[in-house]
Amino acid sequence: MSENHDRAAWLAGPGASCRADEPYPERSYRMILLGAPGAGKGTQAEFLCARLGTCHLSTGDVFRAAKCMSGGLSPAMQTAMEYMQRGDLVPDVIVIEMVRERVSCLQCNYGFLLDGFPRTVAQAEALDEMLASKGVKLDAVLSYELSVEEVVARLSGRRTCRSCQTTFHVTSKPSQRDGVCDRCGGELYQREDDRPEAIRVRMAAYRESTAPLEEYYNREGLLVPISAEGTPEEVFMRTAEALNQRLG
Ligand code: AP5
């Protein structure tokens, strides 16, 4: 992710303003990242944001950030946490309202990479309506494809920074010091929903509710399928080529 975008308006919601010291990019990209849990959406978002100057807008990050904020959780956020810990999808009404409160992020001149939203057809329809009301058009929906075995290997080895949310992997991307984030020195932990029982629930929710979005965006002519096999760098090369072909 671009070092200079702190995404405060996205993570903290209405009232917060972002610190972003870079000039706006010449072209702003507006894209969605689709793919199973653990396919590498967050990892590719980091590469893409560094290359394109875009903001990484992850709904999962908003929920995790809310948990760490002082002042206690609202009832809606409390409910969201319960669903999330089990690996279930948070109810549409909560997620859609949370994104609606942050709609200014969808108009930002840095552009956006939506990661983890939409996740159901109802969320996709709500997003279409929000974008249309602001006169904003999507450029592409990048859909990362990965085998179930590899998804499980990636999720079970993932470690996440409590402070800045940067992700590592015990074998494919280890931190330099065990348990310590390379970027900010924060503590690395294993997400509760990266336990085997929760992974099974997340995969089932993905197949049932999120996979149909491939067809949804295919019909809209926006879907760009990308194999997520191989190293993060190889996947990024594939992503850059696919984007080049599609958007020039
Ligand atoms: P969210 O945070 O969105 O999680 P997710 O979609 O399950 O995706 P992940 O963050 O698990 O995986 P990723 O694809 O980003 O993979 P990563 O790059 O980290 O959502 C969490 C929960 O919040 C949901 O279950 C739900 O409860 C709730 N929620 C959020 N949004 C919602 C919505 N819209 N509606 C309803 N509920 C919602 O990579 C994974 C690991 O693999 C890392 O360790 C990484 O280092 C490693 N890795 C990545 N790429 C490679 C590679 N090429 N080779 C080897 N290792 C790799």
Boltz pocket constraint, residues with backbone or C-beta under 6 A from the ligand:
constraints:
  - pocket:
      binder: B
      contacts: [[A, 35], [A, 36], [A, 37], [A, 38], [A, 39], [A, 40], [A, 41], [A, 42], [A, 43], [A, 44], [A, 58], [A, 59], [A, 60], [A, 61], [A, 63], [A, 80], [A, 83], [A, 84], [A, 85], [A, 87], [A, 88], [A, 89], [A, 90], [A, 91], [A, 95], [A, 115], [A, 116], [A, 117], [A, 118], [A, 119], [A, 123], [A, 154], [A, 155], [A, 157], [A, 158], [A, 159], [A, 167], [A, 168], [A, 169], [A, 170], [A, 172], [A, 173], [A, 193], [A, 202], [A, 228], [A, 229], [A, 230], [A, 231], [A, 232], [A, 233], [A, 235]]
      max_distance: 6.0
